[in-house]
Every structure is written in structure tokens, then in C-alpha cells.
Amino acid sequence: QAIPLIPASHVSGEAMPVPVQFTLRDVRASQVSLVGDFNGWSQTATSLEPGTEPGTWSVTVPLSAGRHVYAFVVNGKWMTDPRAQQAPDLDFGRANSVLIVQAP
């Protein structure tokens, strides 16, 4: 499965963060958060909001260009993004999802 590539914007030669939308569909979810290397793996820093369709959740996060590792926490349980490539995480011993934000 391909790693999603998100183009990064440049202003004055410096990479600017790119708004990246994370989405999850899980009809059993009552609470969803996003954890990753961009928010210190905090389960309380980035909550997803319920969408208009039942079971849909999303949040938009500004990310710098580069490789980012993340996961969702659904009802207190860690899970990978089913739409993204996975990579093992040696620190926690579980798989995480990978996203590459690419500079133009």
C-alpha cells in the first residue's frame, strides 16, 4: 500500500506546515483521538470530532514536511489507520501508521 503524500507549501524558501485531515470511520467509536510524533503521543492533545455521517470522525492538523508516525486511540484502545501504510514502533512494540508530507 502506498504511503500518502501531502504537498507542503513554501513561503520565503522555508517550509510551512500543511493542514492534513485525518479521518476514521468506526461506528462503535464514542471517543477518538490522534496520537503521533507531532503531538508527543498525547492521548488528550488532538481529539477527532464526529462527522455528519454516523461513525465518521475527523481532525485537521498542521504538519511539517517529512515522515510522521501516528495512530488513533478509539474508546481508549490504540489502533492503526486502516487507510495508511504501517511501520513497527520499537519504543512501544506495536505497529503505527505512517504519513509522508512532501515538499513541492
N, C-alpha and C positions, 0 to 999 in steps of 0.2 A: 504494500500500500504506500502511495506517495506521501511525503511529508508536505503539509500545506505550506505554500509560500505566500507571504503577505508583503507587498512592496512597501518600503519605508520612504518617507518624504525627506527631502533635503532643503535646508534653508541656510544660506551663507556657508555652504560646504560642510555643515555639521548635520549629522543625522538627527531628525526629530522623531519623537515617539509616534507610532502609528496606532490609531484606535483599532483594536482587534475584538471582534464579537465572539464570545464563547457561548455555545448553545448546547442544551441537553434535552432529550425527550425521555421522560420517565414518569409514567402515570402514577406510580406508587410513591413518588417523592413528595415530602411535605416541607423539606428544607434542603437547599442545595448551596454549597459554597465552592469556590475555586481556590485551590492551593497551588503554589508553584515557586520557582526560584525568583520570581519577580515580586512576591509579597511575603517572603520569609517563611513560606509554607504555613502561614497562619490560617487556621480554620475559621476565624472571625473577621478577617480583613476584607474579603471580597465575596459578598453574598450575591447569588443569582436571583433575579426577580421572576415571578411566574409570568408566563406569556398569556396571550388571549386564547390560545388553544389549550385545552386541558392537558397537563403533563409536560408542557414546554417551559423551559427556563432559559434565561439569558442574562449576560452582563457584558459590557464593553470595557476593555482595559487598555490604556496606552502602553505599548511595548516598544522597546528599542530594537534596532536591527540585531539579529543574531539568533542563536538557538535557545529555546526556552523549554523547560521541562515542567509539567503540571499534571494535576489530577483534579477530579471532582470529589467532594465529600457529600454523599447523599444520605440523609437521615442518619448521619454520624458514621457512615461506612465509606471508606476510601474506594474509588473506582476510576479506571482509566476512561478516556474519551473514546467511545466506540468508533468515532469517525477519524481518528488520528493514529499515526504510527506510534508504536510503543518502544520504550527503552527501559532496561533494568536500572534501578536506582540502588547503588551499592550501600548508601547510607542507611536506608530503611528496609532494604531487602524485598522490595516489591516493585512491580512494573509501574511506570508512569507514562504519560503521553508526551509527545514531542511536537513542537511547533517551531518552524523557522520563519522569522520575519526577515525579509530580504531587502537590502538597499537597492534602489534602482540603478 
